[in-house]
């Protein structure tokens, strides 16, 4: 039996929950910040919007690739399972180690920082960033999310759904305000922006990387597939619906930014989103935006807490982690020990306060595993044609091959860019994956003896 769940149907995530999980994993806080850097590189409105459409197409390529694998292997761990089925335990262990030790837990700490800093001054008791009260608030937030998720994925999903709906409401308010409240005569003329090397074409190449990163996160629902009702059907549906919804939202909000601020009002303006909110929502727009960003960060924390502990479950069932971390609570079906382990790691990063640097250093490493997923689909189609595939990627093999080429380009482009600006990040990222490779065999022996 491919699906492995111990929960009753009433406790499982439905299609709406799973779709919100996909969208919540993609739409974080970047949409309120990233457009500035992209507009600086591509100071031409048509090219600016074209980049976001291109990013959406790339995300759809990835979504189609993951949708087939998710329907074929609706098991705990998702992405980890795809790599293990195609290539064996070693690449899967490298992936799980990088995600659990750095990407998921470090990103949770980063989101806690954004959450508390934006809720400072709005929520009583949350002090300025770096203060003791802000640190305590972050600890309380993470403990609360973890506690809710221990009551079952469905309970944690309700919090995530609420955050996602608030996030969508705020974005929709900005979009509607841009087209129905704002009058173009309010906008100042665009200042002249100097083009970088290569002109618009060169800028689009450099800006493609942050755009592609902004669309990442659809894979989260694959981690938790056993907790989704009828996962063979609903996991691929949720991935495709979620990604399609995000593409619409991203293109619409960036078109609204352009309409209100112009390309010059976005480029070079770190407060462009706040300026947009003030012009469209009035004097309270800035506070509304701050609250929306804080809640958005809270939602990303919820997605991570709900989904990624299932990597511990998958690894423990394969003998690559301690057995107790694969156990599920008999009543709630929650991986309690895995949730606690992830929480402890994330709290360590949160109290350390330097997680953002480490997470940024391993982003390109994660895209290596994106490339491997595309190869996994191609390999499994060729070597295991008998596998049940409730959803088949259309236009095979064009879709996974195209996604593979994009992933390779992202890794290569990130390396080139980092060597020009911050070679230290490359060293850190490669060191993380090298360390995972070094400890693989002794770690297996340690787990086996335990």
N, C-alpha and C positions, 0 to 999 in steps of 0.2 A: 504493500500500500504506500503510495507516494506521499500523501498528506499525513502528517503526524500531529494530531491534536488530541487533547484530553478534555476539552471544554465542550459544554452543551452549546447548541446553535445560538441560544439567547445571549451567551457571553462572548460570541465571536464578533469580529468587526464586519460590518456590512459593506456594500460597495461604496456608499457615501463616506463612511469612516476611512476606508482604504484610499479613496480619491483625495480626501482632505489630508491624509498622511503624506501622499505624494506631493501635493501642492505645498504643504507645510514644510517639507524637506527642501523644496526649491526656493520658495519665496521667503527669504529671511529678511535681513535688513539692508542687503546690498543694493536693492533697487532704489533706496533713498540716498545712496552714496556713489555707487559705481558710474552712473551716467556722467558725472563731472569729468572723470579721467578719460572716458571714452570720447566725450565732446572735445576735450583738449587735443586728442589725437586725430579726430575726424571732425573738424569744424565746418561741416557742410550738412545741412538738414537731411537731404535725401540719402546720402551715404550713411549718416548716423542711424536713421530708421532701418535702412537696408541691413546694417550689421545686426540689429536686434532680430530681424526676420531670419537672417542666416543662422544666428544662434538658436532660434527656435527650430529650424530645420535639422540642425545637428542634434539637438535634444530629441527630436522625433526619431532620428536614426538610432540613437541610443535606446530610446524607449521601446522601439520595435525589437531591437536585439534582446533587451532584458525581458520583454513580454513573452517571447517564445521560451526562453530558458526558465522564466518564472512559472509558466504553465506546465512545463515538462518536469521541473523539480520544485514543487511547492513545499519545500522543507525548511526547517529552522536554519537560519544562516544565509539563505539565498545566494548571494554573490560568492561566498565562500564555497558553497556546495557546487556551483557551476564550475569553479576553477578545479576543485577536487575531482569532479566527475571527468573533466577533460584532460587534466594534466597530473593528477595524483596529489598526495597530501602536502608536498613541500611548497609549491607555489601558493596553495591555499593557506598554509601556515604563515607564510610571509605576509599575505594579505591580511589575515585576521590579526596578526601581531601589530602591524602598522596601524590598522584602524582602531583597535581596542586600546593600544598603548599610547597613541598620539592623536590620531585624527578625530575620533568621536569624543574622547574624554577631554582633549585639549580644546576642541571647538565648543564643547559645553561650557568650559570656563570662560572662553571669549564671549559667548552669548550672555553668560551671567553678568559680565562686565558691562556689556551694552545695555542689558536690561536694567541693572541698578543705576547706571549713570543717567539714563533717560527718564527713569521714574523718580530720580532725585528732585525734590522740590514739589513733586506732584503727590507722592504717597508719603504720608507722615512717617518719620522714623528712618527713612533712607537718606543717609548723609551723602556728602560729596564723594566722588570717585576716589578710592584709596583709603577712605576713612574706615574706622573700626565698625561703625554702624552699617556701612555699605558691604563690608566683608561678611558681617553677621547676616545681613539681608540675603546675600547670595547663598550662604549656607542654608538658611531657612527655606529659600525657594527650591533649591535642589533636593533637600530632604522632603519637602512637600510633594514635589513631582514624583520622586521615587516612591514615597509612601502610597500615593494614589495608584501608581502603576502596579505596586505589589497587590493591590486589590483586584487586579485583572487588567488586561489590555483594553477592554471596553471602557473601564473607568478612566484610565489614562487618556484614551482617545477622546473622551468627552471634553477634557481640558484642552487638548490640542485642537479639537473642532471649534471650540469657543474662541480660542486665540486666532485661528485661521479666519473665522467669519468676521471678527473685529478687524483683522488685517485687511481683508477684502473690502469691508465697508469703508475703511479709511481711504484705501486706494480708489474705490469707486467715487467717494465724495470728492477727492481731488480731481478725478477725471471729469465728473459732471460739473464741478465748479469751474473748471477750465473752459468748458464749451458753453455753459449756460449762465454763468455769473460774471466771469472775467470779460472785460472789453479790451480788444487789442490796442486801443489808443493808450492804455496804461503802460504798455511795454516800451522801455527805452530802446534806441537803435542798437543793433549788435556791434560790439567793439571788434576791431580787426584782430584776428588771431593768426599768428605766424604758423605756417605749416612746417612740420618736421621733415627729416630726410625722406625722400621718395614721394613727397606730396600726399595727396589724398589716398592713393593706393598704398603707399608705405604706412600711412597712419592706420588704415583699415587692417592691414596685416598685424600691426602691433596691438591694435585695440581688440582684435578677435579673441585673444586669450582671456581678458577679463569678462568679455561677453559670454564665452563658453562656460567659464567658471560660474557665472551668475545663474546658468540654467542647470547646474548639477544638483543631484539629490533625489532623483526619481527612484533610485535603487533601494531606498530605505524600506519600502513596503515588502520587498523580496525577503528581507531578513526575517520578517514576522509572518510569512505566508501561512504557517499552520494556524495562526490566530484569525485568519480571514475566512469567512464563510464561503464555501465552494471555491477554494483558491485557484483551481485550474482555470476557472472562467473569470473570477473577479480580480485576481492579481493583474493579468494583462489588461483587463478593462480599466482598472484603476490607474495603471501606469499611463495608458494612452489618453484617457480622459483628463488626468491630472496634468500631464505635460501639455496637451492641447490647450487646457484652460490657462496655464501659466503663459504660454506664448501669446494668447490674446491679451492677458493682463499686462504683460511687459511691453508689448507694442503699443497698447492703448495709453499707458501711463507715460511712456517716453514721448509719444505724440502730443500728450497734454503738456509735458514739460516744455516742448518746443513751442507750442501755441502760446503759452503764457510768458516764458522767459526768453525764447529765442536761443539759438545755439550759443551765442556769446554769453547769455545769462546763466547757462549751465556750466560752460567751461570756465575754470578758474574760480568758481564760486563754491566754497565748501558748504555754504548754507543755502544752496539752491532749492532744496526740498522745503526748507522752512520758509524761504521767500515765496515759493509756489503756494504753500499753505496759507500764508498771510494774504496773498492776492486773491485767492479763491474762497477761503473760508473766513476771512475777516481777522479781527484782532486776536481772537482765540485760536487761530489756525495753527500757530507755532506750538502751543501747548497740546493741541489735539494730535499734532504730528509726533511730538515727543512721546506722548502716551502710546501712540500706535507703534512707534519703533520699539519701545520697551516691551509691549505685548507681543510684537513680532518675534523679538529675541526670546521671550518666554516660550512661545510656540515652538521655536526651533529646538530649545532645550527639551521640550516635551517629546518631540519627534525622536530625538536622539535617545532619550531615556527609554522610550517605549520600544524602539526597534533594535538598537545595536546590542543589547545584552544577549540576544538570540545567537550572536556569533559565539559567545561563550558556550552556549548550549550545543551548537553544532560541533565546536572543537572538542568539547568533552565527550561527545558521542563517538568521535573519531579517535579517541585516545590521545588527543593533543592538548588536553587540559584536564584538570582534576574532575573526577566523576561527579562530585557533589554539585558542581556548577551546571551540570546538565539536568538536574532534578527540577521538576515543576511542582508548585504547590498543589496538593490534591483537590483543593476546593476552588481556588481562583485560576489555576493553570499558569500562574506567573513564575518566571525563573527567579525566585527570590534571591538565591545566592549570587547569581550573575548580576542582578540589579545592584546588590550591595557592593560587589567588586567594582562595577563601573562607577558607582557613586563615590567610593573611596578614592579612586584614581582621579576623577574629575574634581573632587574637593581638594586634592593635593595640588592640582594645577591652579585652581582658583586661589588658594592661599599663597601659592608661589607668586602669581601675578605676572608671569612672563610667557604664558602659553601661546600668545598670538605669534610670536617669533618662531616658535617650534612648529606650529601648525602650518604657517606659510611655507616653511622649509620642506614639508612633505607633500604639498599639493601635487607637484609633478609626479611624485612616486605613485600616488593614487591613480593618476592617468595611465601609468604603465599597466595597471590592472584593468583599466577600461579597455586598453588594447587587447589584453589577454582574454577578456570576455568575448570580444568580437571573434578572436581566433577560436575560442572554445565553441562558439556556435557553429562555425565552419567545420571544425574538427568532429564535433558530435554528429552533425548531419552526415558526414562522410563515413564515420566509423561505427555509429550506432543508429542506423536508420530505423530500427525496430521500435525505438522509444516512442511512447505516446506523446503527441504534440497537439493538445487541444487548440493552441494558437500557433500558427505558422507565420513567420516573418514574410511579408510579401516581397516580391522582386528579389528573392534569394538567388545568388549570393551578393547581389549589388549592395543591399543595405548594410550587412555586417562588414563588407569590404570597405565601403565608404566610411563607416564609423571607425574602422581600424585605421584608415589613413588619416582621419581627423585626429584620433588619439595620438598617433605617432607625431603628427605635426605639432600638437599641443605640447607634448613632452620635449620635442626638439626645440620648439620656439621658447619654451620656458627656460631650458638650459642655456640657450644663446643669450636670452635677455638677462638671466641671472648672472652669467659670467661677465656681462658688461657692467652690471650695476651692483650685484651682491653675491660674490662667489661663495661667501660663507654659508648662505642658505643651501646651496648645492651640496656642500660638504656635509652639512647637518642631515639633509634628506638622505643622501647616500649612506651616511653612517647609521642611520636608523634601520634601513633595510639590510645593511651588511651585518649589523648586530643580530637582527632576527635570523639571518642565515647561519651565523656562527653558533647560536644557541639551539638551533633546531634539534640536532641529535641528542645532546645532553639533556635538553628539555623533555624529549620523548622518553628517555630512559628514566628521568626523575618521575614523570607522570606514571609510567608503567610500574615503577617500584611502589608508588603510593597506593 
